[in-house]
Amino acid sequence: ALFASLFDGIQNPIEVLYSQLRRLAAAEDHRVLTAYEPDGRLYGPAIFRIHYGGFTYGPHFDSVRLREKRESYAVNRFEHQFAGVMCLQNTELGGQTAQSVLHRCLWTPEVNAVMESAFHEYAAANNIPSVRVDLEPGDLYFFNTRCIHEVPGVAGDQPRAVLATFIGYSPHDPEVFVWS
């Protein structure tokens, strides 16, 4: 209910995110909607993430199917899972901002074995390239959540603020689920 009036008087960033997904899905006749369970319970349509004081996410991947193995959740049915991230506010310190680093490396059990302790060394030894995603407020990007990614910590004067969602897609499923 909070999301219904949260953005009264301004452009709703959640609607911007959903409208962009609808544009992408329309070519394949898919419907984009907030994820729901068979009993009708709805997932959250998006989540605000606010990070203070140099908070960081180390190398990781996100997947309800592969990481959490939550087989009883309706979102588990999707073969492909993506993330959508909209920058609302950057933090900055000495000209550096806290954005995402995407590594050209999909999760596998082999990668999982080094993820928490030695991923950067593994990436260097295997010539795995990475790209830094630098966003300005209002920028939106999508990526495959099986791609190893991280958010470096930058302890600027203001927090890093993003609006984030997960997206579930399967080629033969008429629905595209979005959840937080």
C-alpha positions, 0 to 999 in steps of 0.5 A: 500500500505504501508504494501506491502513494510514495511518489505522489507528485513526482515521476515514480521510479518503480513505474519507470523500471516496470515500463522499461521491462514491458518494452523489452518483453512486449516483443515476445508477448510476455506480461510483466507483473509483480511476482505472486505466490499461487495463494495470491500473496504478492512480493514487493515490487522493488526495494530501496537499498541505502548504504552508508559508510563504505558498505560493500558487497563482495563478489557474489551472485544472486539466484533463488534457484542456484544460491538460495535453492528455494524450490517452494517459491513461485519465483524459482520457476524461472530459468533466467533471473536478472537484476534491475538497478536504478541509481537514485543517489551516488556517494563520492569520495575523492572522485570515486563513486560506489557502483557495481563491478561486473565480472565476465564470469557466470556462477559455477560450482568451481567459482563458488569454491573461491567466491568468498575467499579468493575470487579476485585471485581466481579472476586474475589467474583465469584472465576474467575481465570485469567492467565497472558500471558507473551510474548517474542518478536516474540511470537504470541497468539490467544484468544476469544475476548469475554473473559474479558482481560486487559493489565496492565500498566508498565512504562518502558524505552521502549514502549510495541509494538505489532502487533494485528488483529481481526479474524472472524470465523463461522463454516459454512462460507468458509471465515475467515476474519482478520482485524484491 
